[in-house]
Amino acid sequence: MINVRTFFLLVFLLVLLSACSTMNMEKKLAEEQRIDTTLYAYDDEQFRYSDQIVQTLAKRFQLNELTTTNVNSIMKDEIAAGNYNEVIIYFRYLLDEKENEAAMYTERYYEALQAHIQNTNDPSPQLVEAAIKQAKRQYELEPDEQRHVVYYASLLIESKYDVEQGLNLLFSLEEKLYQSSEDPNKQTLQALANAYYVNKDYEESVENYLFLIALEPDDTSLYYTLSYVLEEMGEVEEASRYLEKTYAPTIEFLNMYSTEAFGLYKSYFNSKAKNLNNE
């Protein structure tokens, strides 16, 4: 018979082996979940990202309790927070490893690509080339689909890849919608407002922004952009009025919940509003 000492030694060894096996499985799982950023990031200095954020997002997105809607919502928030390059990396990983799953987040991918181009002074040439190629392919498959035309045209304009072609696509779309009595969606209206601004047709741009503001009165980014167009027109007083509306919610918040930590920001926004009123 096995003595007590031998028995406990065997039990200890079994527990140790089990723990090692569990650790190895967890390590293997962690390695499988880790995104190879050197493989899925664009290899140029204009494409900047945080490896830590990529890995954190990957872990969040792969939680079993998250639905597709949850992940789409998180991605949208991350893009708005400035982590669009990290979302791009994760999507490219999915496209390579889990293509069917990637299809569920295509819209977020488009938004992330556009965010990179809009918010980067010198966008990644590799990214721009890939984004335009993909957008062109979708546009050619469904040339009458508003969102495909708008996405493709906006990329051409914002990346300065082919501004003239982008403007022509949007103005042709506007004419088609008018002829068919079809209403433009919000994305189309925003793209047209920007297109008219780029084309230096400021009055048409203002008209589109005013219509958008009527639809989305709480979207302060529209007030900011409109103020910029009005300033280009020489309408300084009107531009100041809309710029003040841009900062109004922040000023109101700081006045209601002022603390020492917010003191500097409160002073800045209040002085900004005062300057706008005096101009």
C-alpha positions as CSV (number, residue, x, y, z in Angstrom):
1,M,0.0,0.0,0.0
2,I,1.1,3.6,-0.6
3,N,2.1,5.3,2.6
4,V,0.6,8.7,3.6
5,R,3.7,10.6,2.6
6,T,3.8,9.1,-0.8
7,F,0.1,9.7,-1.3
8,F,0.4,13.4,-0.5
9,L,3.5,13.7,-2.7
10,L,1.5,12.2,-5.6
11,V,-1.4,14.6,-4.9
12,F,1.0,17.6,-4.9
13,L,2.6,16.5,-8.2
14,L,-0.9,16.1,-9.8
15,V,-1.9,19.6,-8.6
16,L,1.4,21.0,-9.8
17,L,1.0,19.4,-13.2
18,S,-2.6,20.6,-13.5
19,A,-1.5,24.2,-12.6
20,C,1.3,24.1,-15.1
21,S,-1.1,22.8,-17.7
22,T,-3.6,25.5,-17.0
23,M,-0.9,28.2,-17.1
24,N,0.4,26.8,-20.4
25,M,-3.2,26.8,-21.8
26,E,-3.7,30.4,-20.6
27,K,-0.4,31.5,-22.1
28,K,-1.2,29.8,-25.4
29,L,-4.7,31.5,-25.4
30,A,-3.1,34.9,-24.7
31,E,-0.6,34.4,-27.5
32,E,-3.5,33.4,-29.9
33,Q,-5.4,36.5,-28.9
34,R,-2.5,38.9,-29.2
35,I,-2.5,41.0,-32.4
36,D,0.8,41.1,-34.4
37,T,0.9,44.8,-34.9
38,T,4.0,44.6,-37.0
39,L,2.0,42.6,-39.5
40,Y,-1.3,44.5,-39.4
41,A,-0.2,48.1,-38.9
42,Y,0.8,50.2,-42.0
43,D,4.6,50.4,-42.2
44,D,5.2,54.1,-42.4
45,E,5.9,56.9,-39.9
46,Q,2.5,58.6,-40.6
47,F,0.6,55.6,-39.1
48,R,1.1,56.0,-35.4
49,Y,-0.5,53.7,-32.8
50,S,-0.2,52.2,-29.3
51,D,0.5,48.5,-29.2
52,Q,-1.0,48.4,-25.7
53,I,-4.3,49.9,-26.8
54,V,-4.5,47.5,-29.7
55,Q,-4.0,44.5,-27.3
56,T,-6.5,45.9,-24.8
57,L,-9.1,46.5,-27.5
58,A,-8.6,43.0,-28.8
59,K,-9.2,41.5,-25.4
60,R,-12.4,43.6,-25.0
61,F,-13.7,42.7,-28.4
62,Q,-13.2,39.0,-27.9
63,L,-15.2,38.8,-24.7
64,N,-17.9,36.2,-25.1
65,E,-20.6,38.3,-23.4
66,L,-20.2,41.1,-25.9
67,T,-22.7,41.2,-28.8
68,T,-21.9,42.5,-32.3
69,T,-23.9,45.6,-31.4
70,N,-21.7,46.1,-28.3
71,V,-18.5,45.8,-30.2
72,N,-19.7,48.2,-32.9
73,S,-20.6,50.7,-30.2
74,I,-17.2,50.3,-28.5
75,M,-15.4,50.7,-31.8
76,K,-17.4,53.9,-32.6
77,D,-16.5,55.4,-29.2
78,E,-12.8,54.4,-29.7
79,I,-12.7,56.1,-33.1
80,A,-14.3,59.3,-31.6
81,A,-11.6,59.1,-28.8
82,G,-8.9,59.2,-31.4
83,N,-8.0,55.5,-31.4
84,Y,-8.9,55.0,-35.1
85,N,-5.5,53.6,-36.1
86,E,-5.9,50.9,-33.4
87,V,-9.3,50.0,-34.7
88,I,-7.9,49.8,-38.2
89,I,-5.2,47.3,-37.1
90,Y,-7.8,45.1,-35.3
91,F,-10.0,45.1,-38.4
92,R,-7.2,44.1,-40.7
93,Y,-6.3,41.3,-38.3
94,L,-10.0,40.1,-38.4
95,L,-10.0,40.4,-42.2
96,D,-7.0,38.1,-42.3
97,E,-7.9,35.6,-39.6
98,K,-11.7,35.8,-39.2
99,E,-13.1,37.2,-42.5
100,N,-16.8,36.4,-41.7
101,E,-16.5,38.2,-38.3
102,A,-14.9,41.2,-40.0
103,A,-17.9,41.8,-42.2
104,M,-19.9,42.7,-39.1
105,Y,-17.7,45.7,-38.5
106,T,-17.1,47.1,-42.0
107,E,-18.9,50.4,-41.3
108,R,-16.6,51.1,-38.3
109,Y,-13.6,50.3,-40.5
110,Y,-14.7,52.8,-43.1
111,E,-15.2,55.4,-40.3
112,A,-11.7,54.7,-38.9
113,L,-10.1,55.0,-42.3
114,Q,-11.8,58.3,-42.9
115,A,-11.0,59.5,-39.3
116,H,-7.3,58.9,-40.0
117,I,-7.4,60.9,-43.2
118,Q,-9.4,63.7,-41.7
119,N,-7.3,64.0,-38.5
120,T,-3.8,63.4,-39.8
121,N,-1.9,66.3,-41.4
122,D,0.0,63.9,-43.6
123,P,-2.0,60.7,-43.9
124,S,-0.3,57.3,-44.4
125,P,0.2,56.9,-48.2
126,Q,-0.3,53.1,-47.9
127,L,-3.5,53.6,-46.0
128,V,-4.8,56.2,-48.4
129,E,-4.0,54.0,-51.4
130,A,-5.7,50.9,-49.8
131,A,-8.8,52.9,-48.6
132,I,-9.4,54.5,-52.0
133,K,-8.9,51.2,-53.9
134,Q,-11.4,49.5,-51.6
135,A,-13.9,52.5,-51.8
136,K,-13.7,52.6,-55.6
137,R,-14.4,48.9,-55.8
138,Q,-17.6,49.3,-53.7
139,Y,-18.7,52.4,-55.7
140,E,-18.3,50.6,-59.0
141,L,-20.4,47.6,-57.7
142,E,-23.2,49.9,-56.5
143,P,-22.7,53.3,-58.2
144,D,-26.3,54.5,-57.3
145,E,-25.9,53.8,-53.6
146,Q,-25.6,57.1,-51.7
147,R,-23.2,55.9,-49.0
148,H,-20.8,54.3,-51.4
149,V,-20.6,57.5,-53.6
150,V,-20.2,59.7,-50.5
151,Y,-17.5,57.6,-49.0
152,Y,-15.5,57.3,-52.1
153,A,-15.8,61.0,-53.1
154,S,-15.0,62.1,-49.5
155,L,-11.8,60.1,-49.5
156,L,-10.7,61.5,-52.8
157,I,-11.3,65.1,-51.5
158,E,-10.0,64.8,-48.0
159,S,-6.9,62.9,-48.9
160,K,-6.3,65.3,-51.9
161,Y,-5.9,62.2,-54.0
162,D,-8.2,63.6,-56.7
163,V,-10.2,66.5,-55.4
164,E,-11.8,67.3,-58.8
165,Q,-13.1,63.8,-59.3
166,G,-14.5,63.8,-55.7
167,L,-16.3,67.0,-56.3
168,N,-17.8,65.8,-59.6
169,L,-19.0,62.6,-58.0
170,L,-20.8,64.5,-55.2
171,F,-22.3,67.2,-57.4
172,S,-23.5,64.5,-59.8
173,L,-25.1,62.6,-56.9
174,E,-26.9,65.8,-55.7
175,E,-28.3,66.3,-59.2
176,K,-29.5,62.6,-59.4
177,L,-31.2,62.9,-56.1
178,Y,-32.9,66.1,-57.1
179,Q,-34.1,64.6,-60.4
180,S,-35.5,61.5,-58.7
181,S,-37.0,63.6,-55.8
182,E,-34.9,61.5,-53.3
183,D,-33.8,63.0,-50.1
184,P,-30.1,63.1,-49.3
185,N,-29.1,61.4,-46.0
186,K,-27.1,63.2,-43.3
187,Q,-23.7,61.9,-44.5
188,T,-24.5,63.2,-48.1
189,L,-25.5,66.6,-46.8
190,Q,-22.3,66.8,-44.8
191,A,-20.2,65.7,-47.7
192,L,-21.9,68.3,-50.0
193,A,-21.5,71.1,-47.5
194,N,-17.7,70.3,-47.4
195,A,-17.6,69.9,-51.2
196,Y,-19.1,73.3,-51.7
197,Y,-16.7,74.8,-49.3
198,V,-13.7,73.2,-51.0
199,N,-15.1,74.5,-54.3
200,K,-15.3,78.0,-52.7
201,D,-19.1,78.1,-53.3
202,Y,-19.5,79.3,-49.7
203,E,-23.2,80.3,-49.9
204,E,-24.2,76.8,-50.9
205,S,-22.0,75.4,-48.2
206,V,-23.6,77.6,-45.5
207,E,-27.1,76.5,-46.8
208,N,-26.2,72.9,-46.3
209,Y,-24.8,73.4,-42.9
210,L,-27.8,75.4,-41.7
211,F,-30.0,72.5,-42.9
212,L,-27.9,70.0,-41.0
213,I,-28.1,72.1,-37.9
214,A,-31.9,72.2,-38.2
215,L,-31.7,68.3,-38.2
216,E,-29.1,68.0,-35.5
217,P,-29.2,71.1,-33.3
218,D,-27.1,69.4,-30.6
219,D,-24.2,68.6,-32.9
220,T,-21.8,71.4,-31.9
221,S,-19.2,70.3,-34.5
222,L,-21.6,71.7,-37.1
223,Y,-21.6,75.1,-35.5
224,Y,-17.8,75.1,-35.5
225,T,-17.5,74.1,-39.2
226,L,-20.2,76.7,-40.2
227,S,-18.3,79.4,-38.3
228,Y,-15.2,78.5,-40.3
229,V,-17.1,78.8,-43.7
230,L,-18.6,82.2,-42.6
231,E,-15.2,83.5,-41.6
232,E,-13.9,82.6,-45.1
233,M,-16.8,84.6,-46.5
234,G,-15.8,87.6,-44.4
235,E,-18.9,87.3,-42.2
236,V,-16.8,87.7,-39.0
237,E,-19.7,88.7,-36.6
238,E,-21.9,85.8,-37.8
239,A,-18.9,83.4,-37.6
240,S,-18.3,84.5,-34.0
241,R,-21.9,83.9,-33.1
242,Y,-21.7,80.3,-34.3
243,L,-18.3,79.7,-32.7
244,E,-19.8,80.9,-29.4
245,K,-22.5,78.2,-29.8
246,T,-19.7,75.6,-30.3
247,Y,-18.3,76.3,-26.8
248,A,-21.6,77.1,-25.1
249,P,-22.3,73.5,-23.7
250,T,-18.7,73.4,-22.2
251,I,-19.0,76.9,-20.6
252,E,-22.4,75.9,-19.2
253,F,-21.0,72.7,-17.7
254,L,-18.1,74.5,-16.2
255,N,-20.3,77.2,-14.6
256,M,-22.5,74.5,-13.1
257,Y,-19.8,72.1,-11.9
258,S,-16.8,74.3,-11.4
259,T,-14.0,72.9,-9.3
260,E,-10.4,74.0,-8.8
261,A,-9.4,71.4,-11.4
262,F,-11.6,73.0,-14.0
263,G,-10.6,76.5,-13.0
264,L,-8.1,77.0,-15.9
265,Y,-10.5,75.7,-18.5
266,K,-13.4,77.7,-17.1
267,S,-11.4,80.9,-17.3
268,Y,-10.3,80.1,-20.9
269,F,-13.8,79.4,-22.2
270,N,-15.3,82.3,-20.4
271,S,-12.7,84.7,-21.8
272,K,-13.2,83.2,-25.3
273,A,-16.9,83.8,-25.1
274,K,-16.3,87.3,-23.9
275,N,-13.9,88.0,-26.8
276,L,-16.5,86.6,-29.3
277,N,-19.1,88.9,-27.9
278,N,-16.8,92.0,-28.1
279,E,-15.7,91.3,-31.7
